[in-house]
């Protein structure tokens, strides 16, 4: 009788495990580095999303430095529109070159990149590498010349 009860319990348990549905997940994300981080306060941010304030041991001096993370931020941008004027044109190439030479301002569009846990000038990442570097300018010139059929973007950036 004990064995029959045990078998019935095991069968019930296995059935319950196999039929249980995981809860719906609306969003997940991990922020931080290789050491400890703690978030102590969450506030709704103007313009959407939330700001989490806490401390980090992974970045800065490594002695409980302040750590702010903005999550759920709607990041609207046009891939290739490096200067933020809502058009993808040759002046975006000039803007990007000036930025990389240190004689122009940084691009206006920045988004949180989940794959690198850092900010990315998303509009400038035209080759889909999840970085904004000089080869993106070369890729954009190739796009204008017809060598690259389309502008790509980082899949981990909204």
Secondary structure by P-SEA (a helix, b strand, c coil): caaaaaaaaaaaaaaaaaacccccccccccccccbbbbbcbbbbbccbbbbbbbcccccccccccbbbbbcccccccccccccccccccaaaaaaaaaaaacccccccbbbbbccccccccccccccccccccaaaaaaaaaaaaccccccccccccc
